[in-house]
Amino acid sequence: MARGIEIRRAHAGDAEAIASAHIDSIRSIGPAFYSPDLVKAWSAGLSPEIYVQAMEGGEAFFVATGLIGDEPAVLGFSTHRVDDGQHGVSVYVRGSAARQRLGTTLLRLAEAHARAHGAETIKIEASLPGVEFYRQNGFEELGRGQVPLKAGPSIPCVFMRKRLVRPE
């Protein structure tokens, strides 16, 4: 991992930087897996307000911060949330910060938060760019399908699960 990177729990004041990192991740990594129209739809509507609302709703965010050029920025983020009793996580890293172990470090924080809140398994809807990352981090494929985007169409994804507690 690059030096000078700080990883911490995010707060509402980070929402704009999280949105920027999320959009960068989608636009820089997504085109290798999805059409330009789908990438555009996927990144549309990602405003700081949705992250603030998610935080206010109990979703935990973790950020990796560092420099892009001489400017401080969020290089990536992870989340842990509970929907209808099911624990989920997500990880996004800027294209320029990918493959530097930031995603794995951020995922570990989200998983630790999930464990601390009683999770025995995590289920996710992985975008195609994230499938291999999640597989390398212990997730197994359950099936494939589509997930509706905030801005219109659905996006192909892979449903995955990771057991946090090993059966005895």
ZADO-1210 file (C-alpha; in nm, 4 decimals, padded with zeros to 6 digits):
<atoms>
<atom x="00.0000" y="00.0000" z="00.0000" code="MET" pos="1"/>
<atom x="00.1227" y="00.3495" z="-00.0791" code="ALA" pos="2"/>
<atom x="00.2692" y="00.5584" z="00.1987" code="ARG" pos="3"/>
<atom x="00.0902" y="00.8563" z="00.3466" code="GLY" pos="4"/>
<atom x="-00.2519" y="00.6940" z="00.3250" code="ILE" pos="5"/>
<atom x="-00.4878" y="00.7288" z="00.6181" code="GLU" pos="6"/>
<atom x="-00.7770" y="00.4894" z="00.6683" code="ILE" pos="7"/>
<atom x="-01.0563" y="00.5912" z="00.9020" code="ARG" pos="8"/>
<atom x="-01.4286" y="00.5927" z="00.9677" code="ARG" pos="9"/>
<atom x="-01.5986" y="00.8414" z="00.7366" code="ALA" pos="10"/>
<atom x="-01.8362" y="01.1181" z="00.8432" code="HIS" pos="11"/>
<atom x="-02.0933" y="01.3316" z="00.6627" code="ALA" pos="12"/>
<atom x="-01.8268" y="01.5893" z="00.5775" code="GLY" pos="13"/>
<atom x="-01.6608" y="01.3262" z="00.3554" code="ASP" pos="14"/>
<atom x="-01.9713" y="01.2767" z="00.1384" code="ALA" pos="15"/>
<atom x="-01.8576" y="01.4939" z="-00.1535" code="GLU" pos="16"/>
<atom x="-01.5162" y="01.3237" z="-00.1660" code="ALA" pos="17"/>
<atom x="-01.6803" y="00.9793" z="-00.1402" code="ILE" pos="18"/>
<atom x="-01.9098" y="01.0645" z="-00.4333" code="ALA" pos="19"/>
<atom x="-01.6072" y="01.1752" z="-00.6362" code="SER" pos="20"/>
<atom x="-01.4185" y="00.8522" z="-00.5605" code="ALA" pos="21"/>
<atom x="-01.7263" y="00.6411" z="-00.6396" code="HIS" pos="22"/>
<atom x="-01.7796" y="00.8117" z="-00.9760" code="ILE" pos="23"/>
<atom x="-01.4083" y="00.7835" z="-01.0600" code="ASP" pos="24"/>
<atom x="-01.4115" y="00.4116" z="-00.9793" code="SER" pos="25"/>
<atom x="-01.7140" y="00.3458" z="-01.1984" code="ILE" pos="26"/>
<atom x="-01.5882" y="00.5576" z="-01.4900" code="ARG" pos="27"/>
<atom x="-01.2279" y="00.4332" z="-01.4820" code="SER" pos="28"/>
<atom x="-01.2805" y="00.0613" z="-01.4103" code="ILE" pos="29"/>
<atom x="-01.6370" y="00.0010" z="-01.5352" code="GLY" pos="30"/>
<atom x="-01.5778" y="00.0484" z="-01.9118" code="PRO" pos="31"/>
<atom x="-01.3809" y="-00.2770" z="-01.9328" code="ALA" pos="32"/>
<atom x="-01.6990" y="-00.4621" z="-01.8275" code="PHE" pos="33"/>
<atom x="-01.9989" y="-00.2503" z="-01.9301" code="TYR" pos="34"/>
<atom x="-02.1109" y="-00.0403" z="-02.2272" code="SER" pos="35"/>
<atom x="-02.0547" y="00.3381" z="-02.2198" code="PRO" pos="36"/>
<atom x="-02.4304" y="00.3942" z="-02.1757" code="ASP" pos="37"/>
<atom x="-02.4433" y="00.1603" z="-01.8767" code="LEU" pos="38"/>
<atom x="-02.1361" y="00.3219" z="-01.7174" code="VAL" pos="39"/>
<atom x="-02.2969" y="00.6638" z="-01.7636" code="LYS" pos="40"/>
<atom x="-02.6249" y="00.5465" z="-01.6069" code="ALA" pos="41"/>
<atom x="-02.4394" y="00.3737" z="-01.3214" code="TRP" pos="42"/>
<atom x="-02.2540" y="00.6916" z="-01.2228" code="SER" pos="43"/>
<atom x="-02.5538" y="00.9238" z="-01.2746" code="ALA" pos="44"/>
<atom x="-02.7256" y="01.0495" z="-00.9630" code="GLY" pos="45"/>
<atom x="-02.4385" y="00.9770" z="-00.7254" code="LEU" pos="46"/>
<atom x="-02.4588" y="01.2966" z="-00.5223" code="SER" pos="47"/>
<atom x="-02.3135" y="01.3635" z="-00.1756" code="PRO" pos="48"/>
<atom x="-02.6654" y="01.3580" z="-00.0302" code="GLU" pos="49"/>
<atom x="-02.7106" y="00.9852" z="-00.0895" code="ILE" pos="50"/>
<atom x="-02.4037" y="00.9073" z="00.1222" code="TYR" pos="51"/>
<atom x="-02.5160" y="01.1409" z="00.4013" code="VAL" pos="52"/>
<atom x="-02.8606" y="00.9768" z="00.3981" code="GLN" pos="53"/>
<atom x="-02.7015" y="00.6316" z="00.4085" code="ALA" pos="54"/>
<atom x="-02.4850" y="00.7328" z="00.7064" code="MET" pos="55"/>
<atom x="-02.7864" y="00.8791" z="00.8846" code="GLU" pos="56"/>
<atom x="-02.9672" y="00.5507" z="00.8153" code="GLY" pos="57"/>
<atom x="-02.6962" y="00.3506" z="00.9930" code="GLY" pos="58"/>
<atom x="-02.4639" y="00.2529" z="00.7064" code="GLU" pos="59"/>
<atom x="-02.0998" y="00.2623" z="00.8206" code="ALA" pos="60"/>
<atom x="-01.8485" y="00.4141" z="00.5776" code="PHE" pos="61"/>
<atom x="-01.4707" y="00.3825" z="00.5890" code="PHE" pos="62"/>
<atom x="-01.2369" y="00.5887" z="00.3707" code="VAL" pos="63"/>
<atom x="-00.8770" y="00.5712" z="00.2546" code="ALA" pos="64"/>
<atom x="-00.7435" y="00.9223" z="00.2078" code="THR" pos="65"/>
<atom x="-00.4252" y="01.0344" z="00.0394" code="GLY" pos="66"/>
<atom x="-00.2963" y="01.2709" z="-00.2245" code="LEU" pos="67"/>
<atom x="-00.3844" y="01.2955" z="-00.5911" code="ILE" pos="68"/>
<atom x="-00.1086" y="01.5204" z="-00.7153" code="GLY" pos="69"/>
<atom x="-00.0824" y="01.7697" z="-00.4314" code="ASP" pos="70"/>
<atom x="-00.4510" y="01.7597" z="-00.3391" code="GLU" pos="71"/>
<atom x="-00.5946" y="01.5492" z="-00.0547" code="PRO" pos="72"/>
<atom x="-00.8662" y="01.3103" z="-00.1732" code="ALA" pos="73"/>
<atom x="-01.0622" y="01.0008" z="-00.0866" code="VAL" pos="74"/>
<atom x="-00.8858" y="00.7212" z="-00.2765" code="LEU" pos="75"/>
<atom x="-01.1465" y="00.4595" z="-00.1919" code="GLY" pos="76"/>
<atom x="-01.4184" y="00.3635" z="00.0504" code="PHE" pos="77"/>
<atom x="-01.6062" y="00.0690" z="00.1936" code="SER" pos="78"/>
<atom x="-01.9402" y="00.0335" z="00.3640" code="THR" pos="79"/>
<atom x="-02.1305" y="-00.2021" z="00.5908" code="HIS" pos="80"/>
<atom x="-02.5082" y="-00.1944" z="00.6043" code="ARG" pos="81"/>
<atom x="-02.7929" y="-00.4139" z="00.7197" code="VAL" pos="82"/>
<atom x="-03.1009" y="-00.4462" z="00.4972" code="ASP" pos="83"/>
<atom x="-03.3895" y="-00.6580" z="00.6254" code="ASP" pos="84"/>
<atom x="-03.1565" y="-00.8375" z="00.8665" code="GLY" pos="85"/>
<atom x="-02.9008" y="-00.9207" z="00.5950" code="GLN" pos="86"/>
<atom x="-02.5496" y="-00.7788" z="00.6270" code="HIS" pos="87"/>
<atom x="-02.3834" y="-00.6376" z="00.3162" code="GLY" pos="88"/>
<atom x="-02.0625" y="-00.4596" z="00.2271" code="VAL" pos="89"/>
<atom x="-01.9305" y="-00.2683" z="-00.0707" code="SER" pos="90"/>
<atom x="-01.5892" y="-00.1422" z="-00.1772" code="VAL" pos="91"/>
<atom x="-01.4943" y="00.1156" z="-00.4407" code="TYR" pos="92"/>
<atom x="-01.1431" y="00.2393" z="-00.5205" code="VAL" pos="93"/>
<atom x="-01.0379" y="00.5077" z="-00.7680" code="ARG" pos="94"/>
<atom x="-00.8832" y="00.3673" z="-01.0843" code="GLY" pos="95"/>
<atom x="-00.5500" y="00.5352" z="-01.0065" code="SER" pos="96"/>
<atom x="-00.5426" y="00.3692" z="-00.6616" code="ALA" pos="97"/>
<atom x="-00.6569" y="00.0216" z="-00.7708" code="ALA" pos="98"/>
<atom x="-00.4382" y="-00.2856" z="-00.7126" code="ARG" pos="99"/>
<atom x="-00.2525" y="-00.1313" z="-00.4188" code="GLN" pos="100"/>
<atom x="-00.4321" y="-00.3377" z="-00.1485" code="ARG" pos="101"/>
<atom x="-00.6501" y="-00.0407" z="-00.0496" code="LEU" pos="102"/>
<atom x="-00.9668" y="-00.2293" z="-00.1420" code="GLY" pos="103"/>
<atom x="-00.8693" y="-00.5302" z="00.0671" code="THR" pos="104"/>
<atom x="-00.7821" y="-00.3109" z="00.3657" code="THR" pos="105"/>
<atom x="-01.1131" y="-00.1259" z="00.3349" code="LEU" pos="106"/>
<atom x="-01.3024" y="-00.4544" z="00.2968" code="LEU" pos="107"/>
<atom x="-01.1455" y="-00.5875" z="00.6177" code="ARG" pos="108"/>
<atom x="-01.2726" y="-00.2807" z="00.8062" code="LEU" pos="109"/>
<atom x="-01.6256" y="-00.3289" z="00.6728" code="ALA" pos="110"/>
<atom x="-01.6138" y="-00.7001" z="00.7601" code="GLU" pos="111"/>
<atom x="-01.4878" y="-00.6256" z="01.1125" code="ALA" pos="112"/>
<atom x="-01.7732" y="-00.3786" z="01.1569" code="HIS" pos="113"/>
<atom x="-02.0196" y="-00.6415" z="01.0333" code="ALA" pos="114"/>
<atom x="-01.8804" y="-00.9023" z="01.2760" code="ARG" pos="115"/>
<atom x="-01.9016" y="-00.6522" z="01.5631" code="ALA" pos="116"/>
<atom x="-02.2689" y="-00.6078" z="01.4752" code="HIS" pos="117"/>
<atom x="-02.3496" y="-00.9793" z="01.4762" code="GLY" pos="118"/>
<atom x="-02.2964" y="-01.0774" z="01.1133" code="ALA" pos="119"/>
<atom x="-02.2231" y="-01.4425" z="01.0456" code="GLU" pos="120"/>
<atom x="-02.2443" y="-01.4030" z="00.6680" code="THR" pos="121"/>
<atom x="-02.2293" y="-01.1180" z="00.4215" code="ILE" pos="122"/>
<atom x="-02.4254" y="-01.1173" z="00.0969" code="LYS" pos="123"/>
<atom x="-02.3470" y="-00.8788" z="-00.1868" code="ILE" pos="124"/>
<atom x="-02.4506" y="-00.7920" z="-00.5397" code="GLU" pos="125"/>
<atom x="-02.1070" y="-00.7552" z="-00.6982" code="ALA" pos="126"/>
<atom x="-02.0679" y="-00.5495" z="-01.0127" code="SER" pos="127"/>
<atom x="-01.8735" y="-00.7353" z="-01.2800" code="LEU" pos="128"/>
<atom x="-01.5532" y="-00.5337" z="-01.2162" code="PRO" pos="129"/>
<atom x="-01.5612" y="-00.6412" z="-00.8498" code="GLY" pos="130"/>
<atom x="-01.6270" y="-01.0134" z="-00.8904" code="VAL" pos="131"/>
<atom x="-01.2631" y="-01.1263" z="-00.8991" code="GLU" pos="132"/>
<atom x="-01.1736" y="-00.8924" z="-00.6098" code="PHE" pos="133"/>
<atom x="-01.4477" y="-01.0366" z="-00.3915" code="TYR" pos="134"/>
<atom x="-01.3648" y="-01.3940" z="-00.4979" code="ARG" pos="135"/>
<atom x="-00.9999" y="-01.3380" z="-00.3958" code="GLN" pos="136"/>
<atom x="-01.1281" y="-01.2143" z="-00.0602" code="ASN" pos="137"/>
<atom x="-01.3256" y="-01.5270" z="00.0243" code="GLY" pos="138"/>
<atom x="-01.6653" y="-01.4662" z="-00.1368" code="PHE" pos="139"/>
<atom x="-01.8410" y="-01.7428" z="-00.3283" code="GLU" pos="140"/>
<atom x="-02.0752" y="-01.6988" z="-00.6218" code="GLU" pos="141"/>
<atom x="-02.4420" y="-01.7780" z="-00.5565" code="LEU" pos="142"/>
<atom x="-02.5833" y="-01.6774" z="-00.8944" code="GLY" pos="143"/>
<atom x="-02.6074" y="-01.4043" z="-01.1531" code="ARG" pos="144"/>
<atom x="-02.8706" y="-01.1451" z="-01.2257" code="GLY" pos="145"/>
<atom x="-02.9508" y="-00.7781" z="-01.2660" code="GLN" pos="146"/>
<atom x="-02.9728" y="-00.4942" z="-01.0154" code="VAL" pos="147"/>
<atom x="-03.1669" y="-00.1752" z="-01.0962" code="PRO" pos="148"/>
<atom x="-02.9617" y="00.1446" z="-01.1028" code="LEU" pos="149"/>
<atom x="-03.0746" y="00.4742" z="-00.9501" code="LYS" pos="150"/>
<atom x="-03.0850" y="00.6253" z="-01.3001" code="ALA" pos="151"/>
<atom x="-03.2924" y="00.3853" z="-01.5064" code="GLY" pos="152"/>
<atom x="-03.1617" y="00.0571" z="-01.6421" code="PRO" pos="153"/>
<atom x="-03.0424" y="-00.2535" z="-01.4597" code="SER" pos="154"/>
<atom x="-02.6811" y="-00.3637" z="-01.4420" code="ILE" pos="155"/>
<atom x="-02.5559" y="-00.7226" z="-01.4645" code="PRO" pos="156"/>
<atom x="-02.4125" y="-00.8437" z="-01.1350" code="CYS" pos="157"/>
<atom x="-02.3052" y="-01.1540" z="-00.9471" code="VAL" pos="158"/>
<atom x="-02.4722" y="-01.2470" z="-00.6191" code="PHE" pos="159"/>
<atom x="-02.2037" y="-01.3520" z="-00.3711" code="MET" pos="160"/>
<atom x="-02.1696" y="-01.4605" z="-00.0093" code="ARG" pos="161"/>
<atom x="-01.8943" y="-01.4829" z="00.2475" code="LYS" pos="162"/>
<atom x="-01.9241" y="-01.6699" z="00.5732" code="ARG" pos="163"/>
<atom x="-01.7663" y="-01.4731" z="00.8559" code="LEU" pos="164"/>
<atom x="-01.8218" y="-01.7507" z="01.1071" code="VAL" pos="165"/>
<atom x="-01.7002" y="-02.0925" z="01.0011" code="ARG" pos="166"/>
<atom x="-01.9392" y="-02.3830" z="01.0723" code="PRO" pos="167"/>
<atom x="-01.8208" y="-02.6062" z="01.3557" code="GLU" pos="168"/>
</atoms>
